[in-house]
Amino acid sequence: MKIIILGAGQVGSSLAANLVSEANDITVVDQNPDLLRELQDRLDLRTIKGHGAHPDVLMRAGAEDADMIIAVTNSDETNMVACQVASTLFTTPTKIARVRAQSFLDQPRLFGSEALPIDVVISPEALVTDYIIRLIENPGTLQVLDFAGGRIRLVAVRAFHGGPMVGQELRALHQHMHNVDARVAAIYRQDRAIQPEGDTVIEADDEVFFLAAPKHIRAVMSELRRIDKPYRRVLIAGGGNIGTRLAKSLETRFRVKIIEHTLNQCKRIAADLEKSIVLHGDAADQDLLLEENIENTDVFCAVTNDDETNIISAMLAKRLGARKVMALINRPSFVDLVQSESIDIAISPQQATIGSLLRHVRRGDVVMVHSLRRGAAEAIEAIAHGDEQSSKVVGRSIGELKLPRGSSIGALVRGDEVLIAHNDTRIQAEDHVILFLEDKRRIHEVERLFQVGVTFL
């Protein structure tokens, strides 16, 4: 697929790295020659220096025969105009734009065939906010990812000493739980993937990914670790787009405080929020945190625009007694450095955004993609089409499928019914199939598996 990416920032460069590894023809456009040079030094792609919304720049980037344009510059206006130019002058089939300003997002009539010809609008702030909310709603989780409209979730949790299943074989999971169906999709032990089999023994500190319906998540978690009490008190550091969105979403169910260092911004968000307490100050100020009873805080969430501030304030909050601390971190190298050491959960906005973008790039009918393990693994939701003659999966049991090495099917969604996958589970046409790939480089093998033969009409 020929794809033009506008913007070589964190999201654009991460997306380019993901797509280049899948043998796509990638061109990246940016005005910063240093960013482009760094990309070209490590990735096999073309780069064009220039303004992404200018017709001549898009022409040089190959827009005339591009399959897709993904506009993820730091300017909403540039992204939107670039999609308009690509549609009007080059009839680019698929146009995706990152839009951050809430005032644009609040006007859905702006986007579509009758207005700005943007096929997909991506809001990183909304994606990150939803991601954090799911973590707060499910205490003790490392990741909570939705499939099939939230009817089934992929949950990552760290196994602790004392969990009933720790030290036991996986096949014992169903014996422990009655009327609860779940499937372990993957296990990571010291960053090494372990293919889950019936005789696989779960060890303490394993990172376990499992699929279950939302109502069964706590029951499965209780087999792997001590269940955390529900969170009640949330302290948010940073009153920007994400912090304000987060407070607004949580304030009716939790006791929320938000710290913002800019006085004018404090006044704006205080007028916008109904129940949250807005504090003017520095989130890394020890005296302020102690004054606000940080030792009784269930979740401290640092979401300022500065990685260092987020890391330092979260580490300080943890040392002062906060039960769980999360930090928004843009630099991938920082995520690896602090995760699980001083900070419970490091949140990467690039990974949250890239999964949403990848679902529009995948071949076959892929409706959801979640990027995992800092981009190395993926969980996808694909729809099985065709019949037994035209499809490699329809009418066959999961045990009969020739899945790529390191991949597994965890669940099927059939209408409103969620079916946890077993070897004898038979796939029907239009089933939503949830797969886990420990090595995303094998995605093309999965795509081919779900493609319908030419005899299907």
Protein Blocks (a to p, Z undefined) as FASTA:
>chain_A
ZZddehjbfklmmmmmmmmmnopacddddfblklmmmmmmmpccdddeddfkbmklmmmn
opmmccbdcdfbfbfklmmmmmmmmmmmnopabacdddfblklmmmmmlgcjklccdfbd
cdfklmmmmmmmmmmmmghiabdcdeehhlaccddddddehiakgopafklmmmmpghia
cddfbdceehiacdddfklccdehiacdddddfklmmmmmmmmoccddddfbdcdehjbf
klmmmmmmmmmmmccddddfbfklmmmmmmmpmkbccdeddfklmklmmmnommlpfbdc
dfbfbfklmmmmmmmmmmnopabdcdddfblklmmmmgoklpmbacdfklmmmmmmmmmm
pgcjdfbdcdeehhlaccdddddeddfklpckgopafklpccdehiacfbdcehjaccdd
dfklccdehiacddddfblklmmmmmmmmpccfkbZZ
